[in-house]
Amino acid sequence: MKGSLGKKLARGAAMLFALSFLTFAMEALAPGDYLDIIRASPEATPETVRAWERRLQLDRSWPERYLIWLGAAAAGDLGVSLTSGLPVRGLLEERVARTLWPNLTALVSAWTLALALGYAAARRPHSAAGAAVRLLEALLLSVPDVILALGALWLAVQTGWLPTNSVVLFTGVLTLNALPALVAHARSSLGAALRSECVEAASVLGVRAPRLFLSYVLPLAAAPLIALAGLSFGRAFSASLIVEATLGWPGLGGLLMDAIHSRDTPVVAAVVGLSGAMLVAANLAAESARTVLDARVTR
């Protein structure tokens, strides 16, 4: 198991390295740079532009800038924002909780609803309840993240029930965004568990629904659902960056969008790297939990 854990950590580190490298490479391939606005000013002299280039290390090649940033980041120094002049680490610490906690709350809510709806549809797939659950899946899957966020924003403005920058509105959009995929997988996994011999035998012996679900169905379906949990966190976190920008939520999404527009490479690299690190950590935790739960994974 230690060897497997080491391989997973190595893959995660390789992914984070690739993400940071691609961030700098794509920034270098894009036309222009952070100093375009200064160059366009009629008051900017060539000496002024060169001084800014030296100050921001833009006079160096992008691979050189990347290696300098990588060495500093490995030591915990994420650099300074080109736009604000503030330490990037402080900008992340200021906003990460505003993104992380609504995401975790939304995932807990979405998983709770998904298990309830998936179980109801799996028990009676040909009933009206099963059809309603499948219809809900299809409707929510067909709505893009941006449209869902704009619809929630319009509803908040029209009804006045919630402020447009409410954490409840933000969390609700994230919950609805994550829900359809989780319901589909829960319905499939729980349905397979319900059709297993041990569950059918327990049902024949008179085991009631609550105990049947908690003691028999859920343990059998847990392994694939736990594997999905890590992926669902990564998808929810990625979607939340788009939803944040749409709703104007002051989290990592807004910080990332502003940094991309201003070509603030240190901030972009830090946000992308943090997002990747959270995804790696979530997948690693899910795989480890699944390995402990199901010994077949280690064979």
N, C-alpha and C positions, 0 to 999 in steps of 0.2 A: 504493500500500500504506500510505503514511503517513496518507492521508486515512481509509482504512478503519480503521486502528489508532486514530486520533483519535475516530472515531464509536463504536468499541467502548468506549474509555475513558469517553467521555461517557455512554454507556448504563449502564456500570457505576457511575459516580458518581451518576447519577439513581436507580439501584436502591438504592444505599446510603442516599441521602437519603430515599427513600420508606420504607425499612425503619426508619430511626431515627424518622421522623415518625409512622409507624403505631405504633411501640412506645410513644411518649409519649401518643398519642391513645387507644390502647386502655387504657393504664394510667389515664388520666383518666376514661374512660367506665365503668370498673369501679367498683363501690360501695366506699366507704371509701378509706383511704390508709394510709401507714406508721404514722401516729400513733394508729390506732384502739385499740391495746393501751394506750397511755398514757392516752387519754381514758376507757377503761373502768376504770382504776384509781381506787378511792375516794380515794386520797391526792393525785391530780392536781388542781391548781387551774386555773381558766381562764388565769391568768397564766403558769403553767408550760407549758400547751399552746400558748399564743400565742408564748412564748419559743422553744419547739421549732419551731414553724411558721416563725418568722423565721430561725432558725438553718439549717433545711433548705430554706428558700425555698418552703415549701409554702403560704405566704400569697400567693404570686403565682399568676397563671393559668397553666394548663399550656402554652399557646403561648409565654408569656414564659419559662417555665422551659426549654422546648425550645430557644428561640433562644439563651439563655444557654449551655446545654449544647453546642449545635452550634458556637457561636463558640469555646468552650474546646476542644472536640474537634478542630476544624480546626487548632488550635495545638498539638495533642498532649496536652492535658490532659483526661483522661476523667472527672475528678471524683473524689469520695470516696464510698465505700460508706456508705449510710445505716445499715446494720446494724453493721458492724465499725469504721467510721471510718477504714479503711485506704484508700490510693489504689487506685482501680479498676485502673489500669495495672499495679500490682504484683500484684494478684490474678490478672490475666490472664497475666502473665509466669510466674507460679508454676505455672499449670495448663495452659497451651497446649501445651507439649511432651508432657504426659501424654495429650493427645488427639490431637495431630498425628502423632507417630511411630507409634503403633499403627495409626492409619488408613492411613498410607502403607504400612506393612508388610502390612496386610490387603489393600490394593488390589493390591500387587505379587503377593501370593500368589494372590488371586482371579483376576487377569488371566492369570497363568501357568497355573493350572488351567483357566480358561475357554478359552484358546487350545488347550490339549491336548485337552480334552474336545470342544470345538466342531469341531476338525479331525477327530477320530476319528469323530464323528457325521456330519460333512459328507461324508467320503469314502465311508462306507457307511451311508446314511440308513435303509436297510431291514434292516440287520443287528441282531443282539441288542445290540451295543454302542450303536448309534444309538437303539434303543428305551430302553435303560437311561439314556442321557444325557437323553433327553426326559422320562423318568419322574422323574429327579433334579431337573430344572428345575421340573416341576409341583409336586413335593413341597415344595421349598424356597420356591417362590413363594407357596404356600398358607399358610405359617407366618408370622404377624405377628412383628415385631421383638421385642416384649415376650415372646411365648411362646417364641421361640428363645432369648432370654437366660435366661428362667426355666428352660427345659429344660436348658441348659448348667449353670446354677447347681445344679439338683437333681442332675445327674449328678456334679458335682464334690463335692457333699456326700455322696452315697451311696457313691461309689467311693473318695474321699479321694485321688484321683490328683493333683489340683491344689488349691491354696488358692482360695477363692472370689474373692479379690482379685488373682488372678494375671494378669499381663500376657499370658500365653499363652492363658488362657481368654478374656479380653477380645478379643484379636486374632483368636482362632478364631471367636468369634461374629460379629465384623465381616466376616470372610472368607466365612463361610457366608451371611451376609445379602446380601453383594454378588454372590455367585457366580451365582445362577440367571439374573438379567438379562444378565450378561456372557456366560454360556454361550449363551443364546438368540441374542444379537446376533452373537457370534463364529461360531456355527453357520450363521447366515444369510449373513453376509458372506463367510466362507470357502467356503461352498457355492456362492455366486455366482461367486467367483473360480475355483473348481475347474471350473466349467462353461464358463469363458471359452475362446476359441479358442486363445490362446497357451499356456495351461496344458495343454489337451488335446494340442496339437502337441508340447509339451515331453515330455509323458507318452509319446506315441507314439514319440518319438525315444529313449526309454530313460532319461530323467532320473530318478534315484532319489528316493525319498520325502523324505529330509531336505533335499536340495538343491532339490527341487521346491517344498517348503513355504517355505523361506527365500528363495529367489531369484525365485519366480514367484507363488505363492499369497499369501504375506503382503504383498508390496508392492501387489498389486492390491486387497487387502482393507483396507489400512492406513488409507486416507482416512476411511471411515465409522467404523472402530474408534477412530481418534484423536479424532474428533468426540465419540464416546461417552465417551472417557476423562475429559474435563472434566466431563460430566454425572455420571459415576459417582463422581467425587470429591465433588461436592456432595451426592449422595444418600447416600453412605457417611458423610459428615460429619454430616448431619442425623440419620441413623439412630443414629450413635454417641452422640449426646446422650441418646437414649432408652435405649440399652443401658447407658450409664454410670450413669444414674439407677437402672436395674434392678439392676445388679451392684454398685452402691456404689463405682464407680471414681472416684478423686479427680481428675476432669478438668473440662472446661468444662461438661459436662452437669449434674454435681452442683451446680456453682456457679450455673448458670442456674436449676435447679429451686428451690434455696434462695432465690435472689433473687426469683423469681416469688412464692413463698409469703409472703415477708416484704415484698413490694411495694417492693423495692430497685431503683427505676427506673434509676439510673446504671449499675448492674451489668448489668441486663437489656439495656439499650440497647447497652452495650459488647460483650457476648457476641454478641448478634444482629448487630451491626455487623461484628464480627470474622468471624463465620461467613459473612456476606454477602460480605465482602472476599475471603475464601479461595475462595468459589465463583466470584466474578468473575475472580480471578487464574487459577484452574484452567481456566475456559472460555476465557479470553483466550489462555493458553498453548497449549491444544489447538487453537483456531482458527488461531493463528499457525503452529503446526507443520503443520496440514493445508494451509494456504495455500502454505507452502513446498514441501510434498510433492506437492500436486496443483495444477497451474497453472490448472485449470479453475475453481477456486473464485474466482479473481480476475477472471474474465471477466464 
